[in-house]
Amino acid sequence: MGVDFSHITRRCERAVVTAYRELRDGGTEDLNAFMSCTALYRIHHPEASVSEARRLVAEWIDHHVVRGDTGPTDGCECP
């Protein structure tokens, strides 16, 4: 199935990374999955600009999905 992202402590980060992985596993094109995850992040953080959301989502996808890193990431201050 998919990769376990339970080690991610921020709820929004875990939601974004899990959604991206599931969308891609389901056949969604990369850009569409990325845009969906950017929208998801902005649901969690409506105060974030589109550019801020895109930057964070791209960093999280690169960190957790592309590189498979399990270490902490920069990002928002939420739990």
Backbone as CSV, one residue per row, in Angstrom:
resi,resn,N_x,N_y,N_z,CA_x,CA_y,CA_z,C_x,C_y,C_z
1,MET,0.840,-1.185,0.000,0.000,0.000,0.000,0.878,1.238,0.000
2,GLY,0.610,2.190,0.889,1.389,3.417,0.920,2.428,3.384,2.018
3,VAL,3.114,4.487,2.151,4.140,4.647,3.166,3.487,5.212,4.424
4,ASP,3.963,4.794,5.588,3.447,5.302,6.850,4.106,6.636,7.168
5,PHE,3.300,7.686,7.255,3.808,9.012,7.566,3.442,9.420,8.992
6,SER,3.191,8.443,9.873,2.764,8.756,11.234,3.851,9.461,12.041
7,HIS,5.101,9.414,11.579,6.180,10.100,12.284,6.105,11.620,12.125
8,ILE,5.276,12.096,11.200,5.136,13.543,10.983,4.242,14.100,12.085
9,THR,4.734,15.083,12.811,4.011,15.582,13.973,2.974,16.649,13.648
10,ARG,3.192,17.469,12.645,2.197,18.491,12.299,1.043,17.842,11.545
11,ARG,-0.177,18.098,11.998,-1.353,17.510,11.343,-1.476,17.958,9.894
12,CYS,-1.241,19.240,9.627,-1.389,19.730,8.255,-0.330,19.114,7.347
13,GLU,0.876,18.972,7.851,1.955,18.374,7.057,1.646,16.909,6.760
14,ARG,1.193,16.179,7.769,0.840,14.768,7.575,-0.311,14.642,6.580
15,ALA,-1.310,15.520,6.692,-2.450,15.473,5.780,-2.013,15.729,4.339
16,VAL,-1.147,16.711,4.147,-0.663,17.061,2.815,0.138,15.913,2.207
17,VAL,1.075,15.366,2.958,1.942,14.314,2.438,1.141,13.041,2.165
18,THR,0.234,12.697,3.057,-0.605,11.515,2.856,-1.507,11.692,1.640
19,ALA,-2.115,12.860,1.512,-2.992,13.119,0.362,-2.211,13.058,-0.943
20,TYR,-1.027,13.654,-0.955,-0.217,13.619,-2.179,0.103,12.179,-2.577
21,ARG,0.563,11.395,-1.626,0.913,10.002,-1.908,-0.311,9.230,-2.414
22,GLU,-1.447,9.401,-1.768,-2.650,8.674,-2.174,-3.148,9.120,-3.544
23,LEU,-3.086,10.406,-3.807,-3.486,10.885,-5.134,-2.579,10.319,-6.220
24,ARG,-1.282,10.350,-5.991,-0.339,9.821,-6.976,-0.518,8.311,-7.144
25,ASP,-0.706,7.594,-6.037,-0.938,6.149,-6.122,-2.214,5.825,-6.886
26,GLY,-3.174,6.736,-6.830,-4.441,6.542,-7.532,-4.413,6.977,-8.984
27,GLY,-3.268,7.467,-9.448,-3.124,7.812,-10.855,-3.244,9.290,-11.180
28,THR,-3.370,10.136,-10.181,-3.454,11.574,-10.428,-2.093,12.096,-10.884
29,GLU,-2.110,12.940,-11.882,-0.876,13.550,-12.383,-0.222,14.385,-11.285
30,ASP,1.092,14.505,-11.363,1.867,15.207,-10.339,1.367,16.622,-10.080
31,LEU,1.197,17.419,-11.113,0.794,18.813,-10.926,-0.588,18.906,-10.294
32,ASN,-1.514,18.065,-10.718,-2.853,18.081,-10.132,-2.817,17.672,-8.666
33,ALA,-2.002,16.688,-8.331,-1.865,16.279,-6.927,-1.256,17.405,-6.109
34,PHE,-0.240,18.062,-6.659,0.401,19.181,-5.974,-0.587,20.314,-5.731
35,MET,-1.354,20.682,-6.745,-2.328,21.764,-6.597,-3.410,21.399,-5.577
36,SER,-3.848,20.154,-5.574,-4.835,19.711,-4.593,-4.278,19.807,-3.182
37,CYS,-3.032,19.436,-3.015,-2.402,19.488,-1.701,-2.149,20.922,-1.251
38,THR,-1.895,21.806,-2.199,-1.767,23.225,-1.866,-3.108,23.754,-1.358
39,ALA,-4.184,23.370,-2.002,-5.522,23.767,-1.545,-5.810,23.185,-0.167
40,LEU,-5.422,21.943,0.055,-5.610,21.301,1.359,-4.854,22.056,2.447
41,TYR,-3.623,22.434,2.163,-2.853,23.208,3.142,-3.571,24.510,3.477
42,ARG,-4.106,25.170,2.464,-4.778,26.449,2.706,-6.091,26.283,3.447
43,ILE,-6.675,25.103,3.417,-7.852,24.836,4.258,-7.412,24.822,5.721
44,HIS,-6.277,24.188,5.994,-5.728,24.165,7.354,-5.229,25.547,7.766
45,HIS,-4.718,26.317,6.813,-4.105,27.624,7.075,-4.620,28.660,6.080
46,PRO,-5.841,29.146,6.273,-6.398,30.124,5.321,-5.627,31.447,5.310
47,GLU,-4.840,31.682,6.341,-4.047,32.914,6.395,-2.822,32.868,5.481
48,ALA,-2.460,31.687,5.016,-1.268,31.526,4.173,-1.543,31.996,2.751
49,SER,-0.559,32.655,2.179,-0.671,33.053,0.774,-0.510,31.807,-0.104
50,VAL,-0.933,31.932,-1.343,-0.775,30.820,-2.280,0.701,30.482,-2.455
51,SER,1.545,31.496,-2.574,2.976,31.227,-2.769,3.592,30.555,-1.544
52,GLU,3.208,30.968,-0.349,3.706,30.310,0.865,3.246,28.862,0.913
53,ALA,1.982,28.629,0.599,1.451,27.269,0.601,2.183,26.401,-0.421
54,ARG,2.405,26.918,-1.606,3.111,26.153,-2.639,4.533,25.810,-2.203
55,ARG,5.201,26.771,-1.590,6.581,26.536,-1.135,6.623,25.435,-0.083
56,LEU,5.756,25.519,0.918,5.760,24.504,1.971,5.382,23.128,1.438
57,VAL,4.333,23.077,0.627,3.901,21.794,0.075,5.015,21.181,-0.766
58,ALA,5.678,21.981,-1.581,6.786,21.467,-2.394,7.917,20.953,-1.514
59,GLU,8.254,21.698,-0.463,9.316,21.247,0.446,8.941,19.945,1.129
60,TRP,7.703,19.843,1.604,7.272,18.628,2.304,7.241,17.422,1.370
61,ILE,6.739,17.609,0.156,6.706,16.496,-0.800,8.121,16.056,-1.141
62,ASP,8.998,17.016,-1.390,10.387,16.675,-1.688,11.027,15.935,-0.514
63,HIS,10.825,16.426,0.672,11.444,15.855,1.869,10.937,14.433,2.141
64,HIS,9.616,14.293,2.220,9.028,13.027,2.661,8.816,12.009,1.548
65,VAL,8.428,12.469,0.367,8.069,11.542,-0.715,9.255,11.302,-1.641
66,VAL,9.855,12.364,-2.142,10.932,12.210,-3.115,12.178,11.630,-2.449
67,ARG,12.614,12.263,-1.345,13.839,11.808,-0.679,13.590,10.741,0.378
68,GLY,12.350,10.583,0.832,12.034,9.581,1.848,12.647,9.874,3.198
69,ASP,12.913,11.135,3.484,13.530,11.535,4.741,12.485,11.507,5.856
70,THR,12.845,11.049,7.024,11.931,10.998,8.161,12.240,12.041,9.213
71,GLY,13.237,12.871,8.966,13.611,13.908,9.916,12.631,15.066,9.897
72,PRO,12.788,16.006,10.814,11.891,17.156,10.882,12.085,18.091,9.694
73,THR,11.066,18.883,9.438,11.095,19.870,8.351,10.768,21.244,8.908
74,ASP,11.136,22.266,8.144,10.678,23.616,8.461,9.206,23.694,8.068
75,GLY,8.532,24.656,8.580,7.150,24.827,8.185,6.370,25.674,9.145
76,CYS,5.096,25.444,9.180,4.199,26.225,10.012,4.409,25.881,11.492
77,GLU,3.793,26.675,12.345,3.974,26.510,13.790,2.884,25.668,14.438
78,CYS,1.967,25.121,13.672,0.867,24.376,14.280,1.329,22.996,14.753
79,PRO,0.567,22.415,15.680,0.934,21.064,16.173,0.606,19.982,15.167
